[in-house]
Amino acid sequence: MFGRGETHRLLGLGIIGVLLAGTMGVVPLASALPPAGAGDPPKAGAGQTASAAKPVDDQQVRMLAEALDRAAMMVRANLYQRVEEKVLIAGAIRQWYQAIDAPLPERIVQQLDRLPNTPRDRVHLLMEIRRQLRDHPRLRGTQSLLVGLQGFTQATEGHCSVTWRRSGVMQAFSVELDFGVGLELEGWTGSRWTAYQWERALALRRYPPVGYIGDVPAPEQLSAPIHYPWRVRRVIPGSPAHFAGIQKGDVITHYRGIALTPENVSRLFQEWAYAPMTFDPVTGRPLSPACHLTIQRGRQRIELRIAAQEQYQAECVYGVRRDGDGSWDWWLDRPERIGYVRLGPLELHAPLQLRAALEELQQQRCRGLILDLRWCPGGYVQSAIEVASLFLPANTLLARMEYPQVRVGPPASAELRELRTLPHPPLCPQLPLVVLIGPETLGGGEMIAAALRDHNRCWLAGQRSAGRAALQTLIGLDVAELQLRVSTGLMFRPNGQPRHRYPDSQPADAWGLRPDPGWEIPLEAAARLELFRQLESFTLRLPSSREASPLDDPRSDSVRYTTLQLLRKHLEKLSSPAPSSRGP
């Protein structure tokens, strides 16, 4: 999708499986290490010191140090806030010591404090320390570079992370390792998957081992980047796995009729994750692989066969309840003709799904709409623009951008410094609208809500949003298909107010979005988490299921229900001759 040196911009990119964690939250260190039970090397640190391990090749150490230093220069040149390369290098070194469960020696602390910010000095120190750590199992192979780059994440407070270049037809930012059928397994993280893809590419001799410490293994020697047994941690709405009835917590015991064991799990993982792509003989379109699974659910043993089919599009738009055919019912109050739509990740196809829902509501003379962005984690910039364009006039200002020091790609043009709606009339120019926001509303979700509110197009209800306003850019490294995801710009509201929340921001500062007076509906963090879990299960519940859900009663979502009551009152006011003083 993105070649070396190319860039692509996203808003509020996050991984859904971790409670929509938002813009590049700091990746847990353990996620970069080999998974337990999947071919772990003997751990050092507890009983094994770095000095007990064998020394590392000096040429490999130099290539590693130079690769890290080049990456540090890229980050310094493009990060929206100023950071010296030596600060990033210090972060990498600290992360190495954390990875091996060792305290940072006072001597190293003093060296970092006195480190001159020159390439020669930075590379020299990296080489010296990496030699001292020797061939430690937790810094072997790809881990020296990847763990070091995770130190950049720490040093930039989450505004720089490493990933692998995405490829293939399905470019869903919220989906990576789903085996083509829409499920994720426990123990998997983006960091492990990045390391595995790099190691496999090296094992297949596709790239030189830059930044790699140790001998490159053969493909069949690679350990799977997931835990054994294979337990489902997430099912993606709208996927083949969803409609096959796979549930969170299911344990996959057999793949293609073969029982999974600790001995064969890595081989079967590789077969499934890299199943050959097939194509429809009529349309020529790529097909997801056929899949035969046996799952254990409690005492039940279930055989599932998922046929090869066109690659799916994840559901990004959700309604009040599913009808018998699996489609969504969008009416929250049918007699009053008040609709409800919840927007999830801003995938490339999300605006089309939202448009279809709005067209269905309009055909049935919708009088008011609640647009729920409480768990919208952001996504593609273009998708956020298209969503806002459904409600705002053509060429309306959506956000102002600032790029303090971008050095990769062309200079920021006027078009990049201002985001505007599409040049065509909106679908819903006057439909009374309430937008629900909350602490999990991030990035692109905040951009949409801010634009609608600043142009007096909606009321904002719920709770204050997260304040994630960084625009991210993917920048190719000179190491295989590795990329840095860097926050290169900041987004401001159309009215010029800032949205970004800094680590030292205070509650009284201007960040995020606040509900309109009278529309604030507080909900504690634990209650929000439980509600989101219920929504996940409710979204995946099949029409044939007899399983009850608290959300069968609309009042169980107290924020949504209270908003409905408020909207009813305002619709009554709007139908009277006296105009409303606030909102649309």
PyMOL commands that set and color helices and strands:
alter all, ss='L'
color gray80, all
select helices_A, chain A and resi 16-18+29-32+50-52+58-78+85-99+106-114+119-133+137-139+143-155+190-203+219-221+240-243+265-273+350-363+381-389+414-417+443-454+525-540+550-552+554-556+558-574
alter helices_A, ss='H'
color red, helices_A
select strands_A, chain A and resi 9-11+160-164+183-185+230-235+251-255+258-259+278-279+286-288+291-297+300-306+309-310+317-318+321-322+328-329+331-333+338-343+368-372+379-380+397-402+418-420+433-437+459-462+470-476+482-492
alter strands_A, ss='S'
color yellow, strands_A
deselect
rebuild
show_as cartoon
